C-alpha cells in the first residue's frame, strides 16, 4: 500500500498540464508566442505512378469558373483554401496533373508556360520526389479541373 501512494502521485504529476510545453494552438519559436497555425507549403510530388511512366500521368484544363462566380482559379502553395495564393489561373489554362490530396479535393499541378515548353514531367523519374521546376507548380481545387486526353 505504501508504494501505491507515490506511484499515484507520479501519475497525477505526469498528467498535469505544464506551462512549459506548447499545446495544439501555439507554435514554439524559442520563446513561447501565440500564432495562428497555417498550412505552410506542400510541394507537388511527381513520379507517383512508378518509374515506368511519365512523372505526371495526365493533363487537364481549368474549367467552369463562371458558374461558381469565380473569375480565376487560385494556384495555392498547399492543398488548403488557406494556402498562400501563388498565381491566378484563367478558364482554359492547361495543367499537368501530378498528384492529388488525400481527400481528393485538390490536384497537385504543374503549370506549363505560355510557349508550351517542356516542364520536365513527361519523362519518368526513378522515385517519387518534390517537383523542382522549371515551371510553376502548386495546388488547385479539383472541382475546376477537367482531365483531357494527351
Secondary structure as a PSIPRED ss2 file (coil, helix, strand):
# PSIPRED VFORMAT (PSIPRED V4.0)

   1 X C   1.000  0.000  0.000
   2 X H   0.000  1.000  0.000
   3 X H   0.000  1.000  0.000
   4 X H   0.000  1.000  0.000
   5 X H   0.000  1.000  0.000
   6 X H   0.000  1.000  0.000
   7 X H   0.000  1.000  0.000
   8 X H   0.000  1.000  0.000
   9 X H   0.000  1.000  0.000
  10 X H   0.000  1.000  0.000
  11 X H   0.000  1.000  0.000
  12 X H   0.000  1.000  0.000
  13 X H   0.000  1.000  0.000
  14 X H   0.000  1.000  0.000
  15 X H   0.000  1.000  0.000
  16 X C   1.000  0.000  0.000
  17 X C   1.000  0.000  0.000
  18 X C   1.000  0.000  0.000
  19 X C   1.000  0.000  0.000
  20 X C   1.000  0.000  0.000
  21 X C   1.000  0.000  0.000
  22 X C   1.000  0.000  0.000
  23 X C   1.000  0.000  0.000
  24 X C   1.000  0.000  0.000
  25 X C   1.000  0.000  0.000
  26 X C   1.000  0.000  0.000
  27 X E   0.000  0.000  1.000
  28 X E   0.000  0.000  1.000
  29 X C   1.000  0.000  0.000
  30 X C   1.000  0.000  0.000
  31 X C   1.000  0.000  0.000
  32 X E   0.000  0.000  1.000
  33 X E   0.000  0.000  1.000
  34 X C   1.000  0.000  0.000
  35 X C   1.000  0.000  0.000
  36 X C   1.000  0.000  0.000
  37 X C   1.000  0.000  0.000
  38 X C   1.000  0.000  0.000
  39 X C   1.000  0.000  0.000
  40 X C   1.000  0.000  0.000
  41 X C   1.000  0.000  0.000
  42 X C   1.000  0.000  0.000
  43 X C   1.000  0.000  0.000
  44 X C   1.000  0.000  0.000
  45 X E   0.000  0.000  1.000
  46 X E   0.000  0.000  1.000
  47 X C   1.000  0.000  0.000
  48 X C   1.000  0.000  0.000
  49 X C   1.000  0.000  0.000
  50 X C   1.000  0.000  0.000
  51 X C   1.000  0.000  0.000
  52 X C   1.000  0.000  0.000
  53 X C   1.000  0.000  0.000
  54 X C   1.000  0.000  0.000
  55 X C   1.000  0.000  0.000
  56 X C   1.000  0.000  0.000
  57 X C   1.000  0.000  0.000
  58 X E   0.000  0.000  1.000
  59 X E   0.000  0.000  1.000
  60 X E   0.000  0.000  1.000
  61 X E   0.000  0.000  1.000
  62 X E   0.000  0.000  1.000
  63 X C   1.000  0.000  0.000
  64 X C   1.000  0.000  0.000
  65 X C   1.000  0.000  0.000
  66 X C   1.000  0.000  0.000
  67 X C   1.000  0.000  0.000
  68 X C   1.000  0.000  0.000
  69 X C   1.000  0.000  0.000
  70 X C   1.000  0.000  0.000
  71 X C   1.000  0.000  0.000
  72 X C   1.000  0.000  0.000
  73 X E   0.000  0.000  1.000
  74 X E   0.000  0.000  1.000
  75 X E   0.000  0.000  1.000
  76 X E   0.000  0.000  1.000
  77 X C   1.000  0.000  0.000
  78 X C   1.000  0.000  0.000
  79 X C   1.000  0.000  0.000
  80 X C   1.000  0.000  0.000
  81 X C   1.000  0.000  0.000
  82 X C   1.000  0.000  0.000
  83 X C   1.000  0.000  0.000
  84 X C   1.000  0.000  0.000
  85 X E   0.000  0.000  1.000
  86 X E   0.000  0.000  1.000
  87 X E   0.000  0.000  1.000
  88 X E   0.000  0.000  1.000
  89 X E   0.000  0.000  1.000
  90 X C   1.000  0.000  0.000
  91 X C   1.000  0.000  0.000
  92 X C   1.000  0.000  0.000
  93 X C   1.000  0.000  0.000
  94 X E   0.000  0.000  1.000
  95 X E   0.000  0.000  1.000
  96 X E   0.000  0.000  1.000
  97 X E   0.000  0.000  1.000
  98 X E   0.000  0.000  1.000
  99 X E   0.000  0.000  1.000
 100 X E   0.000  0.000  1.000
 101 X C   1.000  0.000  0.000
 102 X C   1.000  0.000  0.000
 103 X C   1.000  0.000  0.000
 104 X C   1.000  0.000  0.000
 105 X C   1.000  0.000  0.000
 106 X E   0.000  0.000  1.000
 107 X E   0.000  0.000  1.000
 108 X E   0.000  0.000  1.000
 109 X E   0.000  0.000  1.000
 110 X E   0.000  0.000  1.000
 111 X E   0.000  0.000  1.000
 112 X C   1.000  0.000  0.000
 113 X C   1.000  0.000  0.000
 114 X C   1.000  0.000  0.000
 115 X C   1.000  0.000  0.000
 116 X C   1.000  0.000  0.000
 117 X C   1.000  0.000  0.000
 118 X C   1.000  0.000  0.000
 119 X C   1.000  0.000  0.000
 120 X C   1.000  0.000  0.000
 121 X C   1.000  0.000  0.000
 122 X C   1.000  0.000  0.000
 123 X C   1.000  0.000  0.000
 124 X C   1.000  0.000  0.000
 125 X C   1.000  0.000  0.000
 126 X C   1.000  0.000  0.000
 127 X C   1.000  0.000  0.000
 128 X C   1.000  0.000  0.000
 129 X E   0.000  0.000  1.000
 130 X E   0.000  0.000  1.000
 131 X C   1.000  0.000  0.000
 132 X C   1.000  0.000  0.000
 133 X C   1.000  0.000  0.000
 134 X C   1.000  0.000  0.000
 135 X C   1.000  0.000  0.000
 136 X E   0.000  0.000  1.000
 137 X E   0.000  0.000  1.000
 138 X E   0.000  0.000  1.000
 139 X E   0.000  0.000  1.000
 140 X E   0.000  0.000  1.000
 141 X E   0.000  0.000  1.000
 142 X H   0.000  1.000  0.000
 143 X H   0.000  1.000  0.000
 144 X H   0.000  1.000  0.000
 145 X E   0.000  0.000  1.000
 146 X E   0.000  0.000  1.000
 147 X E   0.000  0.000  1.000
 148 X E   0.000  0.000  1.000
 149 X C   1.000  0.000  0.000
 150 X C   1.000  0.000  0.000
